[in-house]
Amino acid sequence: MERYTLSLAGRERISLILVFLTFLSLGGGLVKLQLVDHSELAAQSEENRIRVVPITPRRGRVYDRESRVIIDNRPSYTVSVIASEEIKNQTLPHLSELIGLDTLQIRKRIRKNMVSRYQPAPVKRDIPFEVVAVLEEQNEKFPGVSYRMERVRQYADSLGAEAVTGHVGDASPEELGQRGQENLRLGSIIGKKGLERRYDQLLRGVEGTAYIEVFASGQIRGPYEGREGIEAISGADLTLTIDIDVQKACIQALDTFCCGAIVAMDPRTGGVLAMTSYPSYDANIFSSVIPESLWTAISTDTTHPLLNRPLSGQYPPGSTVKFITVGAALEEHLISPGTLLKPCLGGYRFGNRIFHCWELGGHGSVTAAHSLEVSCDIYMYQLGQKLGVDLLSEYFDKCGFGYRTGIDVPGEVAGLNPNSAYYDERYGKKKWSTGLVLNNSIGQGEILSTPLQLAQFFCGLVNNGIVYRPHVVKKITRADGEVTKTVPEEVFRLPFSPSTMQILLEGLRLVVEGEHGTARSLRNLDYSIGGKTGTAQNPHGLEHSLFCGVAPLENPEIVVVAVVENAGHGSEVAAPVVGQVIRAYMSKKMARDEVASVNTGGQP
């Protein structure tokens, strides 16, 4: 037993060894902390003490052609919370009651928008000033909570311009990962549709950075002087070709109908004067968090308010494209201006089928221009049969159908211009009738176009065959004062000779001014109008009503195309709609001309 008992000297030696090892461990730890891990720990300490606050620049304003505001910014407050678990446990019960979100919702938003544990994550935007006052006065109850003033988009009321402007929203995780979006972060506001999306990087500007110092509790101590902030650069302003007065006239003209679209353009430049999709939505609802019930109501609405009808609504163009059928036949020398084909008796036999004219009593014998005046289907059927599917399709192609126009608003579709290859693919080779061209000749059948494509074609028709690319941005003004103006871009010319154009323009005039014109109701003593009615068959209800109008005929300044869904004949519905829009434009023009005449003493 005694041989296992350590001597006093042995016990002292072991104790000294243990003490030495303890101090060695402590010393090693100190060396590691002060030398090895110093940089990393200092950075963590700095991160906990210094908060990086992004400075959101003013998003660019948007003006109409007369410098009237279409899109502006208004002040708004956003509440953010530091993601630290300790701070959340202290704060969330109080914050939940104040901002009307339960703690689970707040935690979800923190996780979604969190950058780091010590950076504030936005949890609610557009809070009322009363909430800001409470946070300011009772800040000890809300450690780790901060607020900041931001600017949110404010869209002009009652313009119905969402088809042009679009809206903004939070950048999604998918958008953050896209190429060219490296400067985005969670919580960034970006353009989602329309011009807001197309010109997003210009409108957004360049984000700045500020640095503030905080206590360990998360409360703000003040600006951090040890690091210089970076100033934000405001976004560029856009001036559009849109005329607010014409835009409002479009909405007023459609507000008694279910659904439709209007496009108004200046044929001399391709500038869009107005573009309306009806019904639409209020873009201001996207400036804040959208209640789920409201989003569900909008997205499930059977009138499809989210559909941009001028750009992506595809309709049979109906009789509005009979100009192409007549023009193609004249160019191919299949007829002359005075050619009389088989008289229209109300029907035309092709094989075993009778194709009817819209005028069941018939139009009798008509010439090329008069076939457009009365919109005779029988005349077009005979021209379509002479041309054939592919040659007619070729002329539609050369007039811009089946292609996107390239307008500077995203979301455009190409429509459909069928040819024999299309029919072979759809029905099988030699399994379709050449009689399909009869439908195409009157703008029915498979052919589909957008209202914008129709407007582009009629702009070329009244502009000596020159077609300019449609555009809505007139100029861009950057924060440093640099101005970039849009130069009208000629994209193609209509495939018609001057002699053919003369016949087509005469038809355009006769539709309104002719004795038998289908839009005689638009005649007036103040200015001249030309145009073309159209009625497109609709398998889901009443026909779609179309009209393409131009004024004044001597020197065309405005082309207006209207499509009114499920409304009936073009002469009865769409023509008055277009007439109302043209009246709004021409009234302004005549008032300006009168003032100019007075100022110059009546001299030109």
HULINPE-V147951 format. One line per field, one symbol per residue. phi: phi as a letter, one per 40 degrees, with the letter a starting at -180 (. if undefined). Layout:
phi = ???
This chain:
phi = .ccccccdccccccccccccccccccccccccccbccdcccccccccccbbcbcbccccdcbbccbgccbbbbbcabbcbbccdcccdcccddccdccbgbcccccccccccbcbacbbcbcbabfcccdcccccccbcccbcgcbbacbbbcbcdcgcfcccccgabacccdccccccgbcccadgccbcbagcdccbdccccgbcbabbbbbcccgccciccccaccbccbccccbbcccbdcccccccccbcbbcaiabbbbcccbgcccaabbbcbbccccccbccddcccccccbcccfccccccbbcbbccgccbcccccccccccfcabdbcbcdccbhaacbgcbbcccccccgbgcbcdccccdcfcccccdccccccgdccccccddccgcgbccgdcbchcbcgabcbcccccccbgcgbbcccccccccbgbgccbacdcccccccccccbfgcbcccabccabbcccgcbbcccdbcbabccbcdccdccccccdccdbcccbccbcccdaccacbbiacabbcbcbicccbbabbaacccadbabbbbbbcfbhccccbcccccdccccccccccccccccccccbggcc
